[in-house]
Structures are given as C-alpha cells and as structure tokens.
C-alpha cells in the first residue's frame, strides 16, 4: 500500500462526507457505499467518485475499506448483513479500518472475524466534529497491528492533523470513549454555568466572553459560544451520539460521579426530544425547554 492506495468508504454522514472529499482532493481513488444510495450518487456527481451498491462491491478493488458509521450495530451490518464484505473475495491484501465510535468488545469481535478471513483490521476513531473533518484537523487514535498502521498512515495524514498508534486492538476505542467522556463533562459544565448565570440575571452574552478569556475557556467553549447566543442547535455532534458514547463508557466500567451524572442528563435530554440536536442542546434540557 502506498499513497496511491484504493479506498472503499462506507458511510456518508456528517463526518464521512467531508472526509471523503479530503481524500479525493489529495488524489486517492475512492469508491463509496452508503445505505441511502442517493447520497453516494449526489456526491459522485459533485466530486467524481465511484459508487458501490453493497459492501461486497468494494472488496475486489480496495486496498483499504473504511467504515464511518453511527454505532456498533451499523458497523456489524457491514460484516454480517446482506452482501457483506465476507461475501466477496479480496482481489489483493485488504485492511478494514473502522473510524466509528464503537465499544472495544465490538472491535475485538470484528477484528477476530477479519483474522479468520486473512483480512487485517484497525480501530481508528477520531476526535473532532464536522468542522475539523472539513478542515482535515481530526485527531485519529489507532489500535491494531503497528505495521498495518504504518501502511495506512498516509490516508490518516490526509484526514487529520495527527494520528497516534496506541497499541493492541480496542485501545483506540478506549481512548475515544475517554475523550468523549471529557467532552460531555465540559459540555454539561458549560451549560450549567449558563443556566446558573441566567437564573441570577446574567445573560449568556455577558458570561461567555468571560469564560472564554479565563483559564477555564478553551476550544469547546469558544466553539459553542455562537450556538448558545444564537440558539442554534443544528447538530455538529448530535446529542444522541454523545449519549451513546457515554453509555458505552458506562458499559466498560465508567462509574465515576460526574460521568454518571452526565449519562443521566443525556438520557433524559434524549427522551425529551433533543437527541437529533447538537450536544450543546443539553442547555435546553437543563433550562426546562
């Protein structure tokens, strides 16, 4: 595999689409499959990629097949559903790379299935939402065989500002869940600060510049300032996906007080109807909206 490797891509959601565009811009040959074929066909007209109509169609021509999907079940469908990747014979050495956020158990299970078929596997979840994906500024965490990571790294270099090899299969999933645990805690903390200020007569417009200029301000607080002030809750990272990630962390031993409080809040906000909105819509839930 070289920088000229052929990539099969599965998943054209908010993250997958800009990532594919960056690969094509960098000169990679990319063939895409999406469960809703209209998305693949529209992107093909826009940037000239090849469209596949099943995961199996990607196998023969790909050096690497990337999955960027919403959850464990969606990723497993690629391996176990109709016209799955195992129903076709690879034309050459094949590596599966899952860039979704899934549980370490799912990764180990899928890596085992691949090993039985002579296919290598990397877990490579990312830190970053839509804008970092568009700007190729993702942080990529990688688990699996280090030699395979070295072969695939040119692809990662195009998609992110850094990629880090963390060790055996599943380690990258643990890292991603840890990152998203902190992401959720900071998000809820920001929302609670705004709620408290408003209850005491201080507006978000007054508070947020102070937070951003202080030692507790950072990339996330600055990124969400406009959303809060403009009441813009269009999803860059949907609340339901963060809730899913914190559930996975809980299932893998996360039992600390703040994390458990976060999980309770996210579940309630999702049940209240905020699941498809951005994660900062936790503010709406905490405000009683």
Phi, psi and omega in degrees: 000138178226190178294347179268010184301150178269131185246129167261135185233130179240115177116109181241055175275201182301329180268315186299319184298308178295330179293318176298317180301320179292323178295316179295319179300328181275358175099007177283146171276121185233130172244133187242145169234133174224142182304322173267104187296336181298328178293317179297316183293322178294318179292326177299318178294328183283316188233004171080024177280165176269143181254134171250155183245011171198158175302323182301327182295340182280339194295310189299325188259357189260141167275324181225136170243123181256134170250131176226087191232175192280330185198180184301316183297319180295322178292316180299329180300329179296329183263335189236352182274189179298140179050046182285174186296333181281352179275358177236152181265126178300140178278348182198185177303132185234137174238131172264134179233115178261116180257008176285170172259107181227175181284152175303326180296318178298317179300313181296322178297312182290323177298323177295318177299317180296318181301322178297334182259004181076024180251133178275159189216136173233138166265129186215060178294162186238149168258129183133150180250209191298312183298313175300327177295317179296323185265009180055043182244024179289154170254122188250125180255133190231133173233152181130208181283125184296327178295321178293320176304316180299324180288326185269346185308323178304327176291316178299323181298332179280330187271337186218172177275342175199151169229144185229127176276127188247352179125211189295166179310132178099338182296324180293325177296320177298316179299316182295318179295325177295315178300315183287335172298313178294321177304313181294319180297316179294319179299313179294321178299318177297315180298317181294324178297319179294317179300314180298315181299315181298321180297338182248023170084013179249127184279162175298324179298328178278321186284313191297320176300327178292316177300314184293333179272350184266178181292341179271351177285156180188193184303317183290314181297322179291321181295324185266357181301310181297321179302315182293312182295320182270003183053043181257110185245023174298135191286118161270321171220108188296142179303321182296332178284321175295319177300319177298317181294321179288329172297316178298319178298318179298319180292342179252025169105003179286110183225026181277155189301312183291320178298319179293322175297317177302313182299318178300316180295314182296319177299316180293319179295321177296315179296332180283351177107012182263007187300323183273355177273170178298155182303332180289352175293354169304333175299318179297317180296313181293339178272357179083018181273000000 
